Amino acid sequence: LAAFAQPAGPTVRHVYEGFRQEILDDLKAAMPVDLVMLNMHGAMVAVEYPQADAETVRRVRRQVGPDCPIVVTHDYHGNVPVELVANADHRRGGVVMAAGGMDLGRRWPGVEHMLRRRGRARG
C-alpha cells in the first residue's frame, strides 16, 4: 500500500483504519515473512490515533510476533514515539526508498546484519 497526502490536519479515522487493515491483510496473506519493512512518514495523526504510525507498527508486531524483524523508515522530521521504538527492531530517519525496491544489504548493512544474526538472511 502506498498513500500520500498534503499536510492538512488529522486523517479521517475510517480512512486510516482502512489503510492499516489493508497492510495487515496483505501481511497475513504473505506469512511467514523474513522481515517487515514499513516506509512511513513518521508524523501521521488520525482522528482518535494521535500516534498513527506507532499504532500501525504495534499492530504489525502483534501479527508477526516477537521474532520477525520490523524495520521502520521515516522522514528526518518524523515524530518517533516510545511505542514505535519499542515495537521496531531497527528504524532510520531520512531514508529515501528507491522506486522498485532496494538491495537492503548494500544500501543498509545494519538490516542485513540483523537478519544474519537471526538466521534469516538469504544468499
LINFENPE-V873740 format. One record per residue. N is the residue number from 0. RES is the residue in one letter. PHI is phi in whole degrees, -180 to 180 (* if undefined). NEAR is the number of other ideal C-beta (glycine too) atoms within 8 Angstrom. Layout:
N/RES/PHI/NEAR
N/RES/PHI/NEAR
//
This chain:
0/L/*/6
1/A/-130/3
2/A/-139/5
3/F/-135/3
4/A/-151/6
5/Q/-86/3
6/P/-59/4
7/A/-157/4
8/G/104/4
9/P/-64/6
10/T/-72/11
11/V/-62/8
12/R/-53/10
13/H/-68/6
14/V/-70/9
15/Y/-59/14
16/E/-62/9
17/G/-66/8
18/F/-61/10
19/R/-60/12
20/Q/-66/8
21/E/-63/9
22/I/-61/12
23/L/-66/11
24/D/-65/8
25/D/-64/9
26/L/-65/13
27/K/-60/8
28/A/-67/6
29/A/-90/6
30/M/-61/7
31/P/-80/4
32/V/-120/9
33/D/-83/8
34/L/-164/11
35/V/-116/11
36/M/-121/9
37/L/-116/12
38/N/-95/7
39/M/-113/12
40/H/-71/8
41/G/104/12
42/A/-140/10
43/M/-71/10
44/V/-124/10
45/A/-125/13
46/V/-57/8
47/E/74/4
48/Y/-133/10
49/P/-65/4
50/Q/-124/11
51/A/-61/13
52/D/-61/16
53/A/-63/11
54/E/-64/11
55/T/-64/12
56/V/-63/16
57/R/-60/11
58/R/-71/10
59/V/-63/15
60/R/-58/12
61/R/-60/6
62/Q/-76/9
63/V/-89/11
64/G/88/6
65/P/-76/4
66/D/-93/4
67/C/-90/11
68/P/-65/13
69/I/-119/16
70/V/-115/14
71/V/-123/14
72/T/-113/12
73/H/-157/15
74/D/-62/9
75/Y/-56/5
76/H/-92/5
77/G/-65/12
78/N/-90/7
79/V/-118/9
80/P/-73/8
81/V/-55/5
82/E/-62/11
83/L/-65/15
84/V/-61/9
85/A/-65/6
86/N/-103/11
87/A/-109/12
88/D/-82/6
89/H/-152/11
90/R/-140/11
91/R/-151/10
92/G/-95/11
93/G/77/6
94/V/-84/9
95/V/-101/4
96/M/-85/8
97/A/-73/7
98/A/-60/3
99/G/83/3
100/G/99/4
101/M/-155/8
102/D/-87/5
103/L/-61/9
104/G/-64/9
105/R/-83/7
106/R/-86/7
107/W/-146/11
108/P/-57/7
109/G/-61/7
110/V/-70/13
111/E/-61/11
112/H/-60/8
113/M/-62/11
114/L/-66/12
115/R/-62/9
116/R/-60/6
117/R/-92/8
118/G/73/5
119/R/-113/9
120/A/-71/8
121/R/-109/4
122/G/88/2
//
